[in-house]
């Protein structure tokens, strides 16, 4: 699936945009060996059958195997036996090349983003549609801590116009372009949504965190502040 990522990713450092939550507890990546905030990592565990299982919600029992949220690094860990070394046991991957695990992580992260936007909608903290988002921007409801979401597959002219408006009216808001229109639509109970916004608060912070992680598993990553 081709999509624009929220922010460029590196193995060593993952800067957070305005509105993102502060750095969380530190964990060591099984692939790079780097110690980083777990906000930029994905937790996996070894299931009863020895299969590595992604746990993006960080709720499954067992020892956490943490890895930087990037498709290439997940694949590299599988090829380099990084999971087995950290788990200190033989493990199985969904596919031998690690692509299956990366796909599962991407799917879980995308669903978390959709669920969080849906929670914000039901709480009255999110709107969709270019006109509603423009209204929020002009009313100043998208300041520091807010999130402006633009579908990765939206029409270029509409995306650019809203990006310019957001940059002018809400320069401190985080801009997320990692979800596609059909995915945003699911959050709002519609077929497609190209433009949306989430008011500042805990849900907005969590959306930014999950979008940053999801960006590492989607093609053509770029900086969301671009």
ABEGO torsion letter per residue (X at the ends): XBBBBABBBBAABBBBBBGBBBBBBBBBBAAAGBBBBAAABBBBBBBAAGBBBBBAAGABBEBBBBBBBBAAAAAAAAAAGAAAAAAGBBBBBABAAGAAAAAAAAAAAAAAAAAAAAAAAAAGABBBEAAAAAAAAAAGABBBGBBBBBBAABBAAAAAAAAAAAAAABAABBBBAABBAAAAAAAAGBABBABBBBBBEAAAAAAAAAAAAAAAABBGBBBAAX
